[in-house]
Every structure is written in structure tokens, then in C-alpha cells.
Amino acid sequence: MAQTVIIHIQGEDAVMGEVEQLPAPTDVLVTLTNPRRIDGKDLYYLAEGVVTVAWPLHRLNFIEITSARDEDEIMGFVRE
């Protein structure tokens, strides 16, 4: 089951996405599916249609693990 996480990349805005499993202490990459900004918008530096990205762990400050309940709170109010 995929978990929703927020990764904080050095020098960049936080990125939200899903991981199949959290990285182990021996891993060097974290693979994120459906990467997006916290507000749900596309990441400007990814090509259109990209669904999976791998970031080296040495570029990350930390990883937040969210629950389904928390994701609704993070997305916040959307004006239509």
C-alpha cells in the first residue's frame, strides 16, 4: 500500500507524492510516484506526463509521512 509523503529538498519547495515503502538506512534514492507541489500543482522542472521520480537521499532535508486525513488538511481550500 502506498503512503503519502512530503519530501523537503535542499533549496527547493517541498514535494508531495506516494512511496511504496519508506527508504531503508542503506538506500541512496527515494522513489516518488505522482510528484506534485503541496498545493497539488505540477512541478515546473518536470516534463509533462512524468509520474515517477527518484531523488538521491543526500539532497533531502527530511521526509514527512502523512495519513489520508492529513492530506485533506494539507491541500486546504480550493477556490472554484
Rosetta blueprint (number, residue, H / E / L):
1 M L
2 A L
3 Q E
4 T E
5 V E
6 I E
7 I E
8 H E
9 I E
10 Q L
11 G L
12 E L
13 D L
14 A L
15 V E
16 M E
17 G E
18 E E
19 V E
20 E L
21 Q L
22 L L
23 P L
24 A L
25 P L
26 T L
27 D L
28 V L
29 L E
30 V E
31 T E
32 L E
33 T E
34 N E
35 P E
36 R E
37 R E
38 I L
39 D L
40 G L
41 K L
42 D L
43 L L
44 Y L
45 Y L
46 L L
47 A L
48 E L
49 G L
50 V L
51 V L
52 T E
53 V E
54 A E
55 W E
56 P E
57 L H
58 H H
59 R H
60 L E
61 N E
62 F E
63 I E
64 E E
65 I E
66 T L
67 S L
68 A H
69 R H
70 D H
71 E H
72 D H
73 E H
74 I H
75 M H
76 G L
77 F L
78 V L
79 R L
80 E L
